Amino acid sequence: MSSSGSFYIATPIFYVNDVPHIGHAYTEVAADVLARWHRQAGDDTWLLTGTDEHGQKILRTAIANGVEPQQWADQLVESAWKPLLDTIDIANDDFIRTTEPRHEKAVAIFLQKLYDDGFIYSGEYEGYYCVGCEEYKQLDDLELTEVGDYAGQLVCKIHSRPVEILKEKNYFFRMSQFEQQLLDLYAAQPDLVQPESVRNEIVQFVKQGLADLSISRSSFDWGIKIPWDDTHVVYVWFEALLNYITAIGYGVDEEQFERRWPAVQLVGKDIARFHAVIWPAMLMAAGLPVPVKIFGHGWLLVGGEKMSKSKLTGIAPQQITDTFGSDAFRYYFLRAISFGQDGSFSWEDLSARYQAELANGFGNLASRVVAMVSRYRDGLVPAPGEYAEADLGIQRIVGGAADAADAAIERLAIHEAIAEIWTIVDELNGYITEQEPWVLAKDPANSERLSTVLYTASEGLRALAVLLNPVTPKATTKLWTALGAEANLGPITAQPIRAAGEWGMLPPGSTIAPLEPLFPRIEAEVDVEVAAGERAANERVDSGAA
């Protein structure tokens, strides 16, 4: 991503008004896979995630639950949001909370600069406000509902709840001043906002004209105070967007800031407008570089609808990991869905892919190779003899897959990268079937050929373990140890991933160790969907969610 060898990637910071569902986890896993890949490539990598804890919605949720907003935020972060990272095996470098002093201090520095430079002024604003979105809405963002509890009222298209008419004296950011600069930016850097569908939508939105942005509230006080006027707090989106730079030392630690910024930013497509319009305008006003890339991925759909706690379609990640494990969770969502597009989740598809691709495909391949080396070569990886065309074919597949996967990661096409790596799984399974090492083992005259086949399979697994490590780190670490690679080559996380396709790295003589099934078969016939639905309802009650 960066010629300097640095790679800073950030997820959105998640709103703590409720517990996380698999939509949140999907973003976290995608960012984590990209970060792990770049770390293994030797890039100076930093993965940031965190929580957004200010604003009217959180204030109201806390009050409804009889606690102070800080107490509500602390409770949700410690009981739900940080545990999520362990549940799905996220190796983040930092976790930013917008109630932390480091964030509040840097926000004040940023705001004061914009105010001093004339980009902020005071005025009055009246408009339709959606508390759920924490955003003033235009009429085309609303619809008049004719049925149900809200018949005859204007409701937000996202939350299907009535908007409020607010009139406040606010401070405004001169966003309209950046309309042409933003259009010039999109033209000069066509890959800044991706995928193409999101980019086109953003460009059309800006072409319709930008209004100045109200950036303060005086009707409630749960937020960061405006530095020059403590009767106002900063609009939650305006300060939340700043987390990407406050976490890396903006205004406080210039060396760290220069080292990290700018970032690759993964967001859901529903918040792409904030990140691709407001955020770059803020940065340009402050004289700072814009992000490397803003990627608005698609939604996870359950039963054809976007996942939502309020509609009881929110599925807790642990409901999946308790049965299938974190590796399967990570693999499934990034393999089954084209990254950038909407994708439908179903328990049946997850179960089918787990059995066919992970248990029978990758897991069985690993078990067979380890078992055959143990049985036919006393647990020592043999030295290969002369390579035949079939062996050279595997070498070409491995090298090509490694290069293609790295190129796909550079495009943030994670699903394509996994598909490229999976060609190694399929080709090795086919290779073993064709070469029939169990037949070769019966005739001492085929000893050298058997050694070549076993080495080819073992070395193919070595490359596969390195390439899949960012996606399924638990399974690949087990395989790495079983291959004897840990003892000879060091930890799997230290293996240079862009060199994974180079042949001959696993030293002959490496000692094979027993390997438990990487993806144990899930034999029990459980109605997981019904069980999950019951648990989701119970968790919803337990969380006190509004």
KOLKEFI-977026 format. One record per residue (C-alpha): x, y, z; residue in one letter. Coordinates in pm, 1 decimal. Layout:
! KOLKEFI-977026
[site [X,Y,Z],'a']
...
! end
This chain:
! KOLKEFI-977026
[site [0.0,0.0,0.0],'m']
[site [285.7,233.1,77.2],'s']
[site [620.9,274.8,-92.3],'s']
[site [773.8,349.9,246.8],'s']
[site [682.1,3.5,375.0],'g']
[site [433.8,137.7,629.8],'s']
[site [76.4,15.1,654.7],'f']
[site [-171.2,178.2,890.6],'y']
[site [-521.2,34.7,877.8],'i']
[site [-821.0,145.8,1082.5],'a']
[site [-1168.6,9.0,1135.0],'t']
[site [-1450.5,247.9,1215.9],'p']
[site [-1491.6,298.2,1587.9],'i']
[site [-1809.6,129.4,1697.9],'f']
[site [-2095.8,291.2,1883.7],'y']
[site [-2138.2,151.8,2236.2],'v']
[site [-2515.8,183.7,2254.8],'n']
[site [-2547.1,-194.3,2211.3],'d']
[site [-2350.0,-520.3,2195.9],'v']
[site [-2160.4,-623.9,1880.2],'p']
[site [-2304.6,-850.8,1611.5],'h']
[site [-2138.0,-1034.1,1322.7],'i']
[site [-2156.9,-723.7,1102.1],'g']
[site [-1913.9,-548.4,1336.2],'h']
[site [-1698.0,-860.6,1355.5],'a']
[site [-1685.6,-881.6,974.4],'y']
[site [-1516.7,-541.3,952.9],'t']
[site [-1276.1,-629.1,1233.9],'e']
[site [-1172.5,-957.4,1072.3],'v']
[site [-1117.9,-799.1,730.4],'a']
[site [-892.5,-531.6,880.1],'a']
[site [-708.6,-791.8,1088.0],'d']
[site [-636.9,-1018.0,789.3],'v']
[site [-495.4,-722.8,594.5],'l']
[site [-285.0,-614.9,894.3],'a']
[site [-153.5,-966.1,958.3],'r']
[site [-59.2,-1001.5,591.0],'w']
[site [136.5,-675.5,591.5],'h']
[site [305.7,-759.8,921.4],'r']
[site [423.7,-1090.0,775.3],'q']
[site [543.6,-900.3,469.8],'a']
[site [771.4,-698.4,697.0],'g']
[site [577.4,-372.6,659.4],'d']
[site [561.9,-129.6,952.1],'d']
[site [202.8,-219.4,1036.5],'t']
[site [-50.1,-65.3,1275.6],'w']
[site [-409.3,-181.7,1326.8],'l']
[site [-642.8,54.1,1510.2],'l']
[site [-993.3,-16.8,1632.1],'t']
[site [-1202.4,121.4,1915.7],'g']
[site [-1529.9,264.5,2038.8],'t']
[site [-1732.4,581.3,1985.4],'d']
[site [-1882.2,680.9,2319.8],'e']
[site [-2032.3,1029.9,2297.6],'h']
[site [-2357.6,1170.1,2156.6],'g']
[site [-2726.3,1191.9,2226.4],'q']
[site [-2807.5,829.5,2143.3],'k']
[site [-2567.2,696.9,2408.5],'i']
[site [-2685.8,953.6,2660.4],'l']
[site [-3047.7,842.7,2610.1],'r']
[site [-2959.0,473.2,2618.1],'t']
[site [-2767.4,519.1,2945.0],'a']
[site [-3053.2,715.2,3103.6],'i']
[site [-3300.9,448.7,2992.2],'a']
[site [-3086.4,191.9,3171.5],'n']
[site [-3054.1,402.7,3485.4],'g']
[site [-2679.4,469.6,3465.5],'v']
[site [-2444.8,755.9,3381.7],'e']
[site [-2324.0,757.2,3017.2],'p']
[site [-1960.7,698.8,3118.7],'q']
[site [-2064.8,400.7,3328.8],'q']
[site [-2270.9,266.7,3036.6],'w']
[site [-1975.7,303.5,2799.8],'a']
[site [-1730.0,142.7,3043.9],'d']
[site [-1965.3,-149.5,3099.8],'q']
[site [-2020.4,-216.4,2727.3],'l']
[site [-1653.0,-179.4,2634.3],'v']
[site [-1530.8,-419.2,2902.6],'e']
[site [-1812.6,-674.1,2878.5],'s']
[site [-1874.2,-679.3,2503.1],'a']
[site [-1646.3,-479.8,2272.1],'w']
[site [-1302.6,-578.4,2399.1],'k']
[site [-1403.9,-944.6,2444.8],'p']
[site [-1517.2,-944.1,2079.9],'l']
[site [-1153.5,-903.4,1974.6],'l']
[site [-1056.7,-1221.7,2159.6],'d']
[site [-1359.6,-1412.4,2029.5],'t']
[site [-1257.2,-1360.1,1665.9],'i']
[site [-880.0,-1350.3,1724.3],'d']
[site [-801.5,-987.6,1637.4],'i']
[site [-437.0,-880.2,1676.5],'a']
[site [-494.2,-505.4,1703.4],'n']
[site [-211.1,-269.3,1796.4],'d']
[site [-429.9,-10.5,1966.5],'d']
[site [-783.8,38.8,2095.5],'f']
[site [-905.1,398.8,2108.1],'i']
[site [-1197.1,517.0,2319.5],'r']
[site [-1333.8,864.0,2248.7],'t']
[site [-1374.0,925.0,2623.0],'t']
[site [-997.5,888.2,2675.3],'e']
[site [-800.5,1204.8,2765.0],'p']
[site [-561.3,1149.5,2471.1],'r']
[site [-853.4,1174.9,2228.8],'h']
[site [-1022.6,1468.6,2398.9],'e']
[site [-696.6,1666.0,2417.7],'k']
[site [-610.1,1615.1,2049.8],'a']
[site [-968.6,1695.4,1938.9],'v']
[site [-940.8,2030.5,2119.0],'a']
[site [-610.9,2103.5,1940.9],'i']
[site [-763.1,2020.4,1600.6],'f']
[site [-1077.7,2226.8,1661.9],'l']
[site [-883.2,2527.9,1785.0],'q']
[site [-666.1,2520.1,1472.1],'k']
[site [-969.6,2516.1,1240.8],'l']
[site [-1132.1,2795.5,1443.0],'y']
[site [-815.7,3007.8,1440.3],'d']
[site [-779.3,2956.0,1064.5],'d']
[site [-1135.5,3072.7,998.7],'g']
[site [-1294.5,2739.9,905.3],'f']
[site [-1544.6,2746.3,1193.5],'i']
[site [-1812.9,3011.5,1257.5],'y']
[site [-2129.4,3041.6,1468.8],'s']
[site [-2484.5,3043.0,1332.6],'g']
[site [-2832.8,2897.7,1373.5],'e']
[site [-2956.7,2570.2,1231.6],'y']
[site [-3296.9,2408.6,1209.5],'e']
[site [-3351.3,2067.6,1058.8],'g']
[site [-3467.2,1708.0,1082.3],'y']
[site [-3243.7,1518.3,1325.4],'y']
[site [-3217.2,1138.7,1354.1],'c']
[site [-3087.8,1043.7,1697.6],'v']
[site [-3012.2,690.0,1574.4],'g']
[site [-2776.9,823.3,1305.3],'c']
[site [-2666.8,1123.3,1515.6],'e']
[site [-2714.7,1325.5,1197.0],'e']
[site [-2929.0,1600.5,1047.9],'y']
[site [-3122.0,1453.7,755.6],'k']
[site [-3223.4,1591.2,417.8],'q']
[site [-3576.0,1521.3,294.1],'l']
[site [-3454.6,1256.6,49.7],'d']
[site [-3310.7,1065.3,349.7],'d']
[site [-3661.7,1043.6,498.7],'l']
[site [-3991.7,882.5,410.8],'e']
[site [-4348.5,945.8,520.9],'l']
[site [-4479.1,629.1,677.0],'t']
[site [-4845.5,542.2,634.1],'e']
[site [-4887.9,242.9,864.6],'v']
[site [-4790.7,130.3,1213.0],'g']
[site [-4704.2,326.3,1524.0],'d']
[site [-4547.9,612.5,1326.2],'y']
[site [-4820.5,661.6,1063.5],'a']
[site [-4818.4,1013.4,924.6],'g']
[site [-4466.1,1089.3,1049.7],'q']
[site [-4136.3,1139.1,869.0],'l']
[site [-3902.1,853.8,954.5],'v']
[site [-3532.3,790.3,885.2],'c']
[site [-3490.1,540.0,599.9],'k']
[site [-3213.6,361.7,792.7],'i']
[site [-3372.8,333.8,1137.6],'h']
[site [-3745.9,353.3,1042.9],'s']
[site [-3798.0,580.7,1342.8],'r']
[site [-3935.0,937.6,1348.2],'p']
[site [-3689.4,1224.4,1319.1],'v']
[site [-3697.2,1526.1,1549.6],'e']
[site [-3706.3,1889.3,1440.5],'i']
[site [-3420.8,2068.2,1614.7],'l']
[site [-3334.3,2436.7,1614.9],'k']
[site [-3005.8,2531.3,1775.5],'e']
[site [-2737.3,2794.7,1778.1],'k']
[site [-2440.0,2594.1,1658.3],'n']
[site [-2086.9,2623.7,1534.5],'y']
[site [-2041.5,2537.2,1168.0],'f']
[site [-1754.1,2395.8,963.7],'f']
[site [-1715.6,2564.6,623.2],'r']
[site [-1751.3,2236.0,435.3],'m']
[site [-1907.2,2404.2,129.4],'s']
[site [-1568.9,2563.4,69.0],'q']
[site [-1422.9,2220.1,-11.2],'f']
[site [-1673.3,2107.3,-273.3],'e']
[site [-1446.6,2160.8,-573.9],'q']
[site [-1136.1,2047.1,-386.5],'q']
[site [-1308.6,1718.7,-306.5],'l']
[site [-1418.6,1666.6,-667.3],'l']
[site [-1062.5,1741.4,-781.5],'d']
[site [-933.1,1494.3,-522.9],'l']
[site [-1164.3,1214.2,-642.2],'y']
[site [-1056.3,1281.4,-1001.5],'a']
[site [-684.7,1290.0,-919.2],'a']
[site [-701.3,976.7,-699.0],'q']
[site [-970.6,754.0,-854.1],'p']
[site [-890.3,468.1,-614.6],'d']
[site [-915.7,685.1,-301.1],'l']
[site [-1278.7,580.9,-245.3],'v']
[site [-1360.0,218.5,-324.2],'q']
[site [-1531.7,5.7,-440.5],'p']
[site [-1643.6,178.2,-759.6],'e']
[site [-2012.2,173.4,-662.2],'s']
[site [-1938.3,365.6,-342.0],'v']
[site [-1705.0,604.8,-522.6],'r']
[site [-1970.4,689.9,-781.8],'n']
[site [-2228.2,753.1,-511.4],'e']
[site [-1990.1,985.9,-324.0],'i']
[site [-1899.0,1183.6,-635.6],'v']
[site [-2265.9,1231.9,-725.2],'q']
[site [-2345.2,1343.5,-370.3],'f']
[site [-2074.3,1611.5,-373.6],'v']
[site [-2172.2,1728.1,-723.2],'k']
[site [-2519.6,1810.1,-588.5],'q']
[site [-2355.5,2071.7,-367.6],'g']
[site [-2228.0,2076.4,-11.1],'l']
[site [-2372.1,2279.9,275.1],'a']
[site [-2170.3,2389.5,575.5],'d']
[site [-2174.5,2133.6,855.9],'l']
[site [-2315.8,2196.1,1202.2],'s']
[site [-2042.8,2070.3,1437.8],'i']
[site [-2170.4,2150.4,1786.7],'s']
[site [-2466.8,2084.4,2013.6],'r']
[site [-2587.3,2287.3,2310.1],'s']
[site [-2902.5,2090.4,2397.5],'s']
[site [-2709.3,1818.1,2586.7],'f']
[site [-2362.4,1790.5,2740.2],'d']
[site [-2243.5,1431.7,2681.6],'w']
[site [-1947.8,1509.7,2456.9],'g']
[site [-1620.0,1697.8,2424.5],'i']
[site [-1647.4,2066.1,2507.8],'k']
[site [-1576.7,2323.5,2235.9],'i']
[site [-1243.7,2474.8,2351.5],'p']
[site [-1353.0,2839.1,2317.7],'w']
[site [-1716.2,2789.9,2429.8],'d']
[site [-1788.4,2531.6,2698.2],'d']
[site [-2165.0,2569.7,2657.4],'t']
[site [-2132.1,2357.4,2342.3],'h']
[site [-2010.5,2001.8,2283.5],'v']
[site [-1864.3,1879.9,1956.3],'v']
[site [-2096.0,1698.7,1713.6],'y']
[site [-2024.0,1330.7,1774.9],'v']
[site [-1933.2,1246.0,1413.9],'w']
[site [-1692.2,1539.6,1384.7],'f']
[site [-1491.7,1432.6,1688.4],'e']
[site [-1528.3,1059.3,1627.7],'a']
[site [-1368.1,1086.1,1283.6],'l']
[site [-1065.1,1240.8,1447.5],'l']
[site [-988.1,915.4,1633.7],'n']
[site [-785.4,796.1,1336.4],'y']
[site [-527.6,1068.6,1404.3],'i']
[site [-571.1,1125.7,1779.6],'t']
[site [-474.4,760.3,1839.3],'a']
[site [-140.3,804.3,1662.8],'i']
[site [-24.8,1123.7,1830.9],'g']
[site [-177.9,1413.7,1636.3],'y']
[site [-79.8,1739.2,1806.4],'g']
[site [111.4,1554.6,2078.8],'v']
[site [363.7,1310.3,1927.1],'d']
[site [463.9,1436.2,1581.7],'e']
[site [715.6,1155.2,1523.8],'e']
[site [456.3,884.3,1576.7],'q']
[site [200.3,1075.3,1371.5],'f']
[site [439.4,1119.6,1077.6],'e']
[site [533.4,752.3,1096.8],'r']
[site [174.3,626.3,1078.9],'r']
[site [-48.1,867.3,887.3],'w']
[site [-214.3,838.4,632.2],'p']
[site [-425.1,524.6,678.4],'a']
[site [-622.8,269.8,483.7],'v']
[site [-973.9,293.9,628.7],'q']
[site [-1233.6,16.8,620.9],'l']
[site [-1591.3,126.7,680.3],'v']
[site [-1940.9,-4.6,617.2],'g']
[site [-2091.7,149.9,304.3],'k']
[site [-2364.4,316.5,513.1],'d']
[site [-2104.2,543.0,677.8],'i']
[site [-1892.6,597.4,366.1],'a']
[site [-2032.7,948.6,317.6],'r']
[site [-1894.2,1066.7,651.5],'f']
[site [-1554.3,916.4,576.7],'h']
[site [-1525.3,1011.0,210.4],'a']
[site [-1673.9,1363.4,224.1],'v']
[site [-1660.6,1518.0,572.7],'i']
[site [-1334.5,1353.3,680.6],'w']
[site [-1117.6,1453.4,380.5],'p']
[site [-1258.8,1808.2,399.5],'a']
[site [-1162.0,1826.2,768.0],'m']
[site [-811.7,1702.8,689.6],'l']
[site [-765.2,1946.5,400.8],'m']
[site [-878.4,2233.9,623.6],'a']
[site [-613.6,2133.2,877.7],'a']
[site [-344.3,2098.7,609.4],'g']
[site [-310.6,1723.9,662.3],'l']
[site [-286.0,1440.2,406.6],'p']
[site [-607.7,1257.2,319.1],'v']
[site [-630.3,878.8,376.7],'p']
[site [-457.6,633.1,143.2],'v']
[site [-790.0,461.4,75.0],'k']
[site [-1145.0,462.6,207.1],'i']
[site [-1310.3,126.9,139.0],'f']
[site [-1684.9,96.4,200.1],'g']
[site [-1761.6,-273.9,224.5],'h']
[site [-2109.0,-420.7,183.7],'g']
[site [-2362.4,-525.1,443.3],'w']
[site [-2418.2,-867.0,591.4],'l']
[site [-2775.9,-966.6,521.6],'l']
[site [-2980.3,-1209.9,729.7],'v']
[site [-3307.6,-1318.8,576.1],'g']
[site [-3258.5,-1056.3,305.4],'g']
[site [-3232.6,-767.5,554.8],'e']
[site [-2935.1,-570.7,683.0],'k']
[site [-2835.8,-702.0,1023.5],'m']
[site [-2996.0,-505.6,1305.4],'s']
[site [-3032.5,-554.6,1679.0],'k']
[site [-3361.4,-363.3,1677.4],'s']
[site [-3506.3,-613.3,1425.6],'k']
[site [-3361.5,-913.5,1612.5],'l']
[site [-3149.4,-1009.7,1312.1],'t']
[site [-2827.9,-935.1,1498.7],'g']
[site [-2625.8,-1252.8,1554.7],'i']
[site [-2355.2,-1249.9,1822.3],'a']
[site [-2017.5,-1371.3,1688.4],'p']
[site [-1980.8,-1611.5,1980.6],'q']
[site [-2288.1,-1801.6,1863.3],'q']
[site [-2077.6,-1901.5,1560.6],'i']
[site [-1737.0,-1939.8,1725.1],'t']
[site [-1874.0,-2157.7,2006.8],'d']
[site [-1958.6,-2423.0,1747.1],'t']
[site [-1722.1,-2365.7,1455.8],'f']
[site [-1425.0,-2181.9,1611.8],'g']
[site [-1270.1,-1844.3,1532.8],'s']
[site [-1071.0,-1966.8,1230.2],'d']
[site [-1386.0,-2087.7,1057.7],'a']
[site [-1560.7,-1758.3,1135.7],'f']
[site [-1272.5,-1562.8,982.5],'r']
[site [-1244.8,-1788.1,678.1],'y']
[site [-1615.1,-1808.1,604.2],'y']
[site [-1701.7,-1438.7,599.2],'f']
[site [-1400.2,-1343.2,388.5],'l']
[site [-1426.0,-1635.4,146.5],'r']
[site [-1801.2,-1656.2,96.0],'a']
[site [-1857.7,-1283.5,37.3],'i']
[site [-1694.1,-1071.2,-231.7],'s']
[site [-1533.9,-799.3,-22.9],'f']
[site [-1707.3,-473.9,-109.2],'g']
[site [-2044.5,-626.8,-193.0],'q']
[site [-2341.0,-723.4,22.3],'d']
[site [-2345.1,-1084.5,134.1],'g']
[site [-2609.1,-1312.6,281.2],'s']
[site [-2534.7,-1517.4,587.8],'f']
[site [-2695.4,-1854.0,653.0],'s']
[site [-2612.3,-2126.9,900.4],'w']
[site [-2652.8,-2387.9,625.1],'e']
[site [-2391.2,-2225.3,401.5],'d']
[site [-2150.1,-2182.7,691.9],'l']
[site [-2189.1,-2548.0,790.5],'s']
[site [-2150.7,-2670.7,432.3],'a']
[site [-1834.6,-2469.0,369.8],'r']
[site [-1689.0,-2573.6,703.8],'y']
[site [-1726.5,-2941.1,613.7],'q']
[site [-1631.3,-2925.1,246.1],'a']
[site [-1356.3,-2663.7,242.2],'e']
[site [-1204.5,-2655.7,590.9],'l']
[site [-1255.4,-3006.1,732.9],'a']
[site [-1246.0,-3216.5,414.2],'n']
[site [-1030.8,-2983.8,203.0],'g']
[site [-757.0,-2818.9,408.7],'f']
[site [-782.7,-3015.5,734.2],'g']
[site [-787.0,-3359.3,573.6],'n']
[site [-498.1,-3265.4,343.5],'l']
[site [-282.5,-3166.8,640.5],'a']
[site [-371.0,-3481.0,834.7],'s']
[site [-295.0,-3711.6,538.9],'r']
[site [45.4,-3560.7,465.3],'v']
[site [159.5,-3559.3,828.4],'v']
[site [38.1,-3918.0,874.0],'a']
[site [214.4,-4043.3,558.6],'m']
[site [548.1,-3883.3,649.3],'v']
[site [517.4,-4036.9,996.3],'s']
[site [430.1,-4376.8,857.5],'r']
[site [658.0,-4403.9,555.3],'y']
[site [959.7,-4197.1,666.4],'r']
[site [961.5,-4240.0,1044.0],'d']
[site [839.9,-3885.0,1099.3],'g']
[site [1124.9,-3712.6,913.4],'l']
[site [1061.3,-3497.4,605.7],'v']
[site [1256.5,-3677.4,329.5],'p']
[site [1493.1,-3515.0,82.7],'a']
[site [1338.4,-3503.9,-265.2],'p']
[site [1487.8,-3684.4,-560.1],'g']
[site [1459.0,-3563.8,-917.9],'e']
[site [1140.2,-3364.6,-975.8],'y']
[site [892.2,-3495.2,-1231.6],'a']
[site [652.3,-3273.6,-1426.3],'e']
[site [374.5,-3331.7,-1171.8],'a']
[site [601.3,-3202.5,-892.9],'d']
[site [710.1,-2900.4,-1094.8],'l']
[site [342.8,-2830.9,-1160.1],'g']
[site [282.6,-2803.5,-784.1],'i']
[site [579.3,-2568.2,-754.8],'q']
[site [433.6,-2343.3,-1025.3],'r']
[site [90.9,-2349.0,-859.5],'i']
[site [238.0,-2251.7,-522.0],'v']
[site [450.4,-1970.2,-664.9],'g']
[site [168.3,-1834.8,-878.4],'g']
[site [-85.2,-1849.1,-596.7],'a']
[site [146.1,-1661.3,-358.6],'a']
[site [205.5,-1380.4,-610.1],'d']
[site [-160.6,-1357.4,-710.0],'a']
[site [-276.8,-1354.2,-348.3],'a']
[site [-40.0,-1069.6,-260.7],'d']
[site [-161.8,-869.8,-559.5],'a']
[site [-522.7,-928.9,-452.2],'a']
[site [-446.0,-811.5,-97.4],'i']
[site [-300.9,-489.7,-242.3],'e']
[site [-642.2,-432.1,-409.3],'r']
[site [-818.5,-519.9,-80.3],'l']
[site [-979.7,-810.5,-268.8],'a']
[site [-948.8,-1045.7,28.5],'i']
[site [-1191.5,-1301.9,-116.6],'h']
[site [-977.6,-1326.0,-431.5],'e']
[site [-661.2,-1372.8,-226.6],'a']
[site [-814.5,-1663.1,-34.4],'i']
[site [-942.3,-1818.5,-357.9],'a']
[site [-591.0,-1800.5,-506.3],'e']
[site [-438.2,-1964.1,-196.8],'i']
[site [-707.2,-2232.8,-203.7],'w']
[site [-583.8,-2349.8,-544.3],'t']
[site [-290.4,-2495.9,-349.7],'i']
[site [-530.0,-2696.7,-131.3],'v']
[site [-715.2,-2831.3,-433.6],'d']
[site [-401.8,-2905.9,-637.4],'e']
[site [-224.1,-3082.0,-350.2],'l']
[site [-528.0,-3299.5,-281.7],'n']
[site [-541.1,-3391.3,-650.9],'g']
[site [-164.2,-3449.2,-661.2],'y']
[site [-173.4,-3696.3,-370.6],'i']
[site [-465.6,-3883.5,-527.3],'t']
[site [-278.1,-3913.7,-858.6],'e']
[site [65.9,-3999.0,-715.5],'q']
[site [-70.6,-4262.1,-474.9],'e']
[site [211.0,-4258.1,-217.1],'p']
[site [48.2,-4554.3,-38.3],'w']
[site [107.6,-4759.4,-356.0],'v']
[site [463.4,-4627.0,-401.0],'l']
[site [541.8,-4731.1,-42.6],'a']
[site [477.7,-5097.2,-123.5],'k']
[site [775.8,-5124.7,-361.2],'d']
[site [1130.3,-5038.6,-238.0],'p']
[site [1222.1,-4957.8,-598.3],'a']
[site [996.7,-4650.1,-571.8],'n']
[site [1165.2,-4519.3,-257.8],'s']
[site [1316.2,-4209.3,-417.4],'e']
[site [989.5,-4128.6,-594.8],'r']
[site [798.8,-4164.6,-269.3],'l']
[site [1040.9,-3925.7,-97.7],'s']
[site [990.8,-3668.0,-373.2],'t']
[site [613.2,-3692.6,-347.8],'v']
[site [618.4,-3665.6,31.9],'l']
[site [857.8,-3369.7,21.9],'y']
[site [647.1,-3195.4,-242.2],'t']
[site [333.7,-3240.4,-32.4],'a']
[site [508.1,-3128.4,287.9],'s']
[site [666.1,-2822.9,127.1],'e']
[site [333.8,-2734.6,-33.6],'g']
[site [179.5,-2744.9,314.2],'l']
[site [460.7,-2522.3,443.6],'r']
[site [375.3,-2256.5,186.0],'a']
[site [3.8,-2301.4,250.0],'l']
[site [49.2,-2251.5,624.5],'a']
[site [235.6,-1923.4,572.4],'v']
[site [-15.5,-1788.8,319.4],'l']
[site [-322.9,-1885.6,522.7],'l']
[site [-182.8,-1767.9,855.2],'n']
[site [-343.0,-1419.9,833.6],'p']
[site [-681.4,-1584.7,775.9],'v']
[site [-677.2,-1893.6,1002.2],'t']
[site [-397.4,-1827.6,1252.2],'p']
[site [-487.8,-2098.7,1503.0],'k']
[site [-496.3,-2385.5,1251.5],'a']
[site [-186.2,-2274.9,1062.9],'t']
[site [16.3,-2239.5,1383.8],'t']
[site [-73.2,-2599.5,1473.7],'k']
[site [21.7,-2717.0,1124.4],'l']
[site [348.5,-2520.5,1132.8],'w']
[site [451.1,-2694.9,1453.2],'t']
[site [347.3,-3037.5,1322.0],'a']
[site [561.8,-2989.6,1009.6],'l']
[site [868.1,-2925.7,1226.1],'g']
[site [892.2,-2582.1,1069.2],'a']
[site [890.2,-2397.4,1401.5],'e']
[site [1214.0,-2564.1,1509.1],'a']
[site [1390.8,-2501.6,1177.7],'n']
[site [1245.4,-2175.9,1044.6],'l']
[site [1118.7,-1994.2,1353.2],'g']
[site [764.3,-1877.5,1434.8],'p']
[site [512.3,-1875.2,1153.7],'i']
[site [441.3,-1504.9,1213.5],'t']
[site [805.8,-1431.3,1127.9],'a']
[site [787.2,-1593.8,782.8],'q']
[site [806.7,-1338.8,497.7],'p']
[site [471.5,-1387.8,329.4],'i']
[site [569.8,-1243.0,-8.8],'r']
[site [844.0,-1508.3,-29.9],'a']
[site [610.1,-1793.2,72.7],'a']
[site [592.4,-1926.4,-283.6],'g']
[site [968.3,-1978.2,-314.7],'e']
[site [1029.2,-2351.8,-325.1],'w']
[site [1246.2,-2560.9,-94.7],'g']
[site [1228.7,-2374.9,237.7],'m']
[site [1127.8,-2669.6,457.6],'l']
[site [1456.1,-2847.2,537.9],'p']
[site [1468.9,-3222.5,474.8],'p']
[site [1507.0,-3395.6,808.6],'g']
[site [1249.1,-3175.5,979.4],'s']
[site [1075.9,-3378.5,1248.2],'t']
[site [703.1,-3425.8,1198.2],'i']
[site [485.9,-3419.0,1510.4],'a']
[site [135.3,-3558.8,1558.4],'p']
[site [-139.3,-3329.1,1432.1],'l']
[site [-485.4,-3317.2,1585.6],'e']
[site [-763.3,-3241.3,1335.3],'p']
[site [-742.3,-2874.3,1237.1],'l']
[site [-1116.8,-2854.6,1178.9],'f']
[site [-1287.4,-3133.6,1373.0],'p']
[site [-1601.2,-3271.7,1217.7],'r']
[site [-1916.5,-3135.3,1377.4],'i']
[site [-2120.9,-3452.2,1393.0],'e']
[site [-2403.4,-3343.4,1621.9],'a']
[site [-2718.7,-3254.2,1434.5],'e']
[site [-2810.4,-2932.0,1609.1],'v']
[site [-3072.8,-2688.7,1493.9],'d']
[site [-2817.5,-2409.2,1520.0],'v']
[site [-3046.1,-2147.5,1376.4],'e']
[site [-3317.5,-2199.4,1636.3],'v']
[site [-3062.9,-2226.8,1918.1],'a']
[site [-2892.2,-1910.7,1797.5],'a']
[site [-3218.8,-1722.9,1778.9],'g']
[site [-3299.6,-1815.4,2136.8],'e']
[site [-2955.1,-1708.5,2255.0],'r']
[site [-2979.0,-1381.3,2063.2],'a']
[site [-3307.6,-1300.3,2235.2],'a']
[site [-3159.8,-1385.6,2574.8],'n']
[site [-2849.1,-1175.8,2512.4],'e']
[site [-3063.9,-887.0,2404.3],'r']
[site [-3248.8,-899.8,2736.6],'v']
[site [-2925.7,-945.0,2933.7],'d']
[site [-2757.7,-647.8,2767.4],'s']
[site [-3041.5,-414.4,2855.4],'g']
[site [-3035.6,-294.7,2494.3],'a']
[site [-3290.5,-35.0,2395.3],'a']
! end
